[in-house]
Amino acid sequence: MKKSVKDLIILENECLNDDSHKIVFQAPDVDSDILPGQFANVLVKDSQTTFLRRPFSFYDVDVDEKSFSLIIKKVGDGTRKLCSVRPGEELSVIYPLGSGFTTPEKDEKVLLIGGGSGIAPMMLMAKKFAPQTSNIHILLGARSQKDHIVLDEFEKVGNLLLTTEDGSIGEKGYVTNHSIFKEISSFDKIYTCGPNPMMEAIGKIAKDNNIFCEVSLENTMGCGFGVCLCCVTPTQEGNKCVCTDGPVFNINELKW
């Protein structure tokens, strides 16, 4: 799908917990070419403090309903304002931007790992690639039970595993402390998105076990076109813009 800049109508704003909302946009031109890992850049309307657009990975794409969904977490003035939008309002959105995750081969055993806002592309990944492989495991990490969201949706699309730092649900600890890593060598591919320390730790485990692994970086991406250079990251081939060369990278490309 060719990227475009459009004013899109808000169809739904669902509060998921104290910090996160699911925003559904009406998008008449949306199609199935949008890949998990790609993102949309949203302009914060009528803001005196937020001038750059805010990037969000696609959480869901509904071709039949001509809509897509984003998960937005309140972390600053811009995202708090976006979470306050009402159905019927319009927001300026540039989409789809960036590269997506590689499609797994048929019947490969796949592990999707999401932390924080990084759970969003894992949902679209599981939905889109389910026809390719029925052996999808999804590992999600959060600080506590109240920080986990849309678990019922994830249970529909894969074998769901959870961790919390306080042990209130799932296994206690970070995602890398989960017992699934005792059998990590049985997986063919790992895909992950979340905080950099989490992804770096997962990338090291993947390298040590010679497992294909892709990460979706969450650098600040103001323009989405590689112009503002907010999102540059070092790679084995020199500095690259995450918004255009990524946000999805194979771990072997990165200087980790």
C-alpha positions in Angstrom: 0.0 0.0 0.0 1.3 3.4 -1.0 1.8 5.8 2.0 -0.5 8.8 2.2 -1.4 11.7 4.4 -5.1 11.8 5.3 -7.5 13.3 7.8 -9.1 10.2 9.3 -12.3 10.0 11.3 -12.1 8.4 14.8 -14.6 5.5 15.0 -13.9 4.4 18.5 -11.8 5.3 21.5 -11.7 2.4 24.0 -10.0 2.9 27.4 -8.0 -0.3 28.2 -6.6 0.7 31.6 -5.5 3.9 33.4 -2.7 4.5 30.8 -3.7 2.9 27.5 -6.4 3.5 24.9 -7.3 1.6 21.6 -8.1 4.2 18.9 -9.9 2.9 15.8 -9.6 5.0 12.6 -11.8 4.9 9.6 -9.5 4.4 6.6 -11.3 3.9 3.3 -8.1 3.0 1.4 -6.7 0.5 3.9 -5.7 -2.9 2.4 -4.1 -6.1 3.4 -0.6 -4.9 2.2 0.0 -3.3 5.6 2.6 -5.4 7.4 3.1 -6.1 11.1 5.8 -3.8 12.3 4.8 -0.9 10.0 3.5 2.2 11.7 1.4 5.3 11.4 2.5 8.9 12.3 -0.3 10.8 14.0 -0.5 14.6 14.3 -1.5 15.9 17.8 -4.2 18.4 17.0 -4.4 21.8 18.6 -1.4 21.2 20.8 0.8 24.0 22.2 3.5 21.6 23.4 3.7 18.7 20.8 4.9 19.7 17.4 6.2 16.4 16.0 3.9 13.6 14.9 3.8 10.6 17.2 4.5 7.1 15.7 2.4 4.0 16.6 2.6 0.5 15.3 -0.5 -1.0 13.8 -2.4 -3.1 16.3 -5.1 -4.3 13.9 -6.2 -3.8 10.3 -9.7 -4.6 9.2 -9.9 -4.6 5.5 -13.6 -5.5 5.5 -14.5 -2.6 7.8 -12.0 -0.3 6.2 -10.4 0.6 9.5 -7.2 0.2 11.5 -6.5 0.3 15.3 -3.6 1.8 17.3 -2.7 1.3 20.9 -1.7 4.6 22.5 -0.2 4.8 25.9 -0.2 8.1 27.9 3.4 9.1 28.5 3.4 12.8 27.8 1.3 15.8 26.8 0.9 14.6 23.2 -0.2 11.1 23.9 -2.5 12.2 26.7 -4.2 14.6 24.2 -4.5 11.8 21.6 -6.2 9.5 24.2 -8.8 12.2 24.8 -10.2 12.2 21.2 -13.8 11.4 20.7 -15.6 9.4 17.9 -16.3 11.6 15.0 -13.3 13.8 15.4 -10.6 13.8 12.7 -6.8 13.4 13.1 -4.1 13.8 10.4 -2.3 10.5 9.9 0.6 9.4 7.6 0.5 5.7 6.9 1.7 3.1 6.3 5.3 3.8 7.1 8.5 1.7 7.6 9.3 -1.9 7.0 7.5 -4.9 8.4 8.5 -8.3 9.9 9.5 -11.1 7.7 6.8 -13.8 7.1 7.6 -17.1 8.8 7.7 -20.2 6.7 4.8 -22.7 6.8 4.7 -24.6 10.1 7.6 -22.9 11.7 7.5 -22.6 15.5 7.4 -18.9 16.2 7.8 -16.9 19.4 6.4 -13.3 19.6 7.6 -11.2 22.5 6.0 -7.9 23.5 6.7 -5.5 26.3 4.9 -2.2 27.1 3.6 -0.6 23.9 5.5 -3.2 22.0 2.6 -5.6 22.3 0.8 -3.8 19.4 2.7 -5.2 16.4 2.6 -8.6 18.0 -1.2 -8.7 17.7 -1.2 -7.9 14.0 1.7 -10.3 13.5 -0.2 -13.2 15.1 -3.4 -12.4 13.1 -1.7 -12.0 9.8 0.7 -14.9 10.0 -1.6 -17.4 11.7 -2.4 -19.0 8.2 1.3 -19.5 7.7 1.9 -21.3 11.0 -0.4 -22.7 13.7 2.5 -22.9 16.2 2.5 -19.3 17.5 3.6 -18.6 21.1 3.1 -15.1 22.4 5.0 -13.9 25.5 4.0 -10.6 27.0 5.6 -8.8 29.9 4.4 -6.0 32.2 5.1 -4.5 35.6 1.9 -5.9 37.1 -1.5 -7.5 36.2 -3.1 -4.1 35.8 -0.6 -3.2 33.1 -1.5 -6.2 30.9 -4.1 -5.3 28.3 -6.2 -7.0 25.6 -5.2 -10.5 27.0 -8.5 -12.0 25.8 -7.7 -10.9 22.2 -4.2 -12.4 22.4 -5.6 -15.7 23.7 -7.6 -16.0 20.4 -4.5 -15.8 18.2 -1.8 -17.9 19.9 -0.5 -19.7 22.9 -0.4 -16.9 25.4 2.4 -16.6 28.1 2.7 -13.9 30.6 5.2 -12.4 33.0 4.9 -9.6 35.6 7.7 -8.0 37.6 5.6 -8.4 40.8 4.3 -11.9 40.1 0.6 -10.8 40.2 -0.1 -12.8 37.0 1.9 -15.2 35.0 5.5 -16.0 35.9 7.4 -13.5 38.1 10.2 -11.5 36.5 11.1 -10.0 33.1 10.1 -11.7 29.9 13.6 -13.2 29.6 13.0 -14.9 33.0 10.1 -16.9 31.6 10.5 -20.7 31.7 9.8 -20.9 27.9 13.5 -19.9 27.4 14.5 -23.3 28.8 13.2 -24.7 25.5 14.1 -21.7 23.3 16.2 -23.9 20.9 13.0 -25.5 19.7 11.9 -22.2 18.1 12.6 -21.4 14.5 12.0 -17.6 14.7 11.7 -14.9 17.3 10.0 -11.5 16.7 10.0 -8.8 19.4 9.1 -5.2 20.2 9.4 -3.3 23.4 12.0 -1.5 25.5 15.5 -1.6 24.1 17.1 -3.4 27.1 14.4 -6.2 26.7 15.0 -6.5 22.9 18.8 -6.5 23.4 18.6 -9.3 25.9 16.3 -11.3 23.6 18.6 -10.7 20.7 21.6 -12.0 22.7 19.7 -15.2 23.5 18.7 -15.6 19.9 22.3 -15.2 18.7 23.6 -17.6 21.3 21.1 -20.2 20.1 21.5 -19.4 16.4 17.8 -18.5 16.0 16.5 -16.0 13.4 15.3 -12.9 15.3 13.9 -9.6 14.2 13.2 -6.6 16.4 11.0 -3.5 15.9 12.8 -0.4 17.3 10.8 2.3 19.1 13.1 5.3 18.5 11.5 8.7 18.3 10.3 9.2 14.7 9.1 12.7 14.1 8.7 12.8 10.3 8.6 9.2 9.1 10.5 10.0 6.0 14.1 10.1 7.1 14.4 13.9 7.1 14.4 14.9 10.7 17.1 12.4 11.7 15.5 11.9 15.2 15.6 8.2 14.9 19.1 7.3 13.6 20.5 4.1 15.0 24.0 2.5 14.5 24.1 -0.6 12.3 26.8 -2.9 10.9 26.5 -0.8 7.7 26.6 2.6 9.4 23.9 4.8 10.8 20.4 4.2 9.4 17.0 5.9 9.9 14.7 3.7 11.9 11.6 5.2 10.2 12.7 4.3 6.6 15.3 1.5 6.9 13.3 0.0 9.8 11.7 0.0 12.3 12.1 -3.8 11.8 15.8 -5.0 11.8 17.4 -8.4 12.0 19.4 -8.5 15.1 22.5 -9.3 13.1 22.2 -5.9 11.4 22.4 -3.9 14.6 25.5 -2.9 16.7 24.3 -4.7 19.8 
